[in-house]
Amino acid sequence: MASKVFRPRLNLNHVTFQGNNNHAQSHSFGQVFLHKKTGVSSSRRSIVAAEAAALMAEETTAKTGNSALSHFWREVQGSNNWENLVEPLHPLLRKEIIRYGEFVAACYKAFDLDPTSKRYLHCKYGKSRMLNEVGMEDCGYTVTKYIYATPDINIPMQNEASRGHWIGYVAVSSDESAVKRLGRRDLLIAFRGTVTNHEWVTNLMSSLTPARLDPNNPNPDVKVESGFLSLYTSDETKSKFGLESCREQLLSEVSRLLNKHKVEDLSITLAGHSMGSALALLLAYDIAELGLNKTDHETVPITAFSFGGPRVGNPSFKQRCEELGVKVMRIVNVNDPITKLPGVFLNENFRVLGGRYELPWISCSCYAHVGVELVMDFFNVQNPSCVHDLETYISLLKCPTKTLHTRKEGFDNLLNRARELIFSARSLKSICL
């Protein structure tokens, strides 16, 4: 899959759309763009052109109405790897990214973090009213199943039992007007990010291990991060009334819904933030590897929308996802340290030495991102933890372009940004991963 990168340069007060820049340089803390002093006017012209194109597309969509999505949904879901949709960002794609981001945000709003509550570490509401309670009563979806994950950690922690915690939900577009607007029936699985201490410990298990999710094709070269895989596959079978694994719960419900709606046009959409992005990608790969998305009617497209997600597997995992047709849209902030993990040093950028020599051992020992990137750039010195905050991601995607600017950064500014990013990484424990 060809790599596509769209770089809307966003900060908390300004939104700037920027096209390709031949003077971009990569750093371990993110992608920082250095502009030539003589090229500011040219950059401004390209930015204005990109904004004008985006505004024209917005006007076209407003005139044709939302029904355009029903004829365009496969492209918006990534059937052509979002070719010509990310630069400038197509308004329908923008709206869908925001919409799926809000489904993920619903997980955080509904998660009960009150230790005195009977629903502690579970959802505050029943399935039938959860979306209504978080302000999404008009979304056109019905929640069909809650999903629980069991961290395989035997470390006693205050106020936390090492048992299944509510991690997300499965929903389906049930309102017929919503199905008509979307152009298909959409099966949605949304995951929250890390909240509990046990989940934080699981995230630190950053070693690669063979996925082996398909018993008929246990490819040992396809490896994923052991902590994410453990959270995805661990269960409570040792307990008489213990939960099935997160994986078993998900595959059972997805199979049921696919069978129920098998004669309709369908899509499978997974969305997650941070650790939830990792679970979404594991599930997407799992469904495709097992062939559960193949019906008599069609091969149901699988798309994952990842917000601030970490790397999940090695280059062989990335390659296998692409072979299976799994589409991934990664929405990342260049200042978000979680998107650089795991594999800060050993990652897809180190497979070639000096641009000339392939390093074959890297395929098994390093991490690689999967999919197409939509890159954002926001940072707030007063609130450094915002670099990973899902609500900030969503609000800036909604934000109209108010002021255009180009940013120049010299060596001193790069050092300052590096210090700020280190500080933001330390501050992330105060928010959800």
Disulfide bonds with the S-S distance in Angstrom:
none
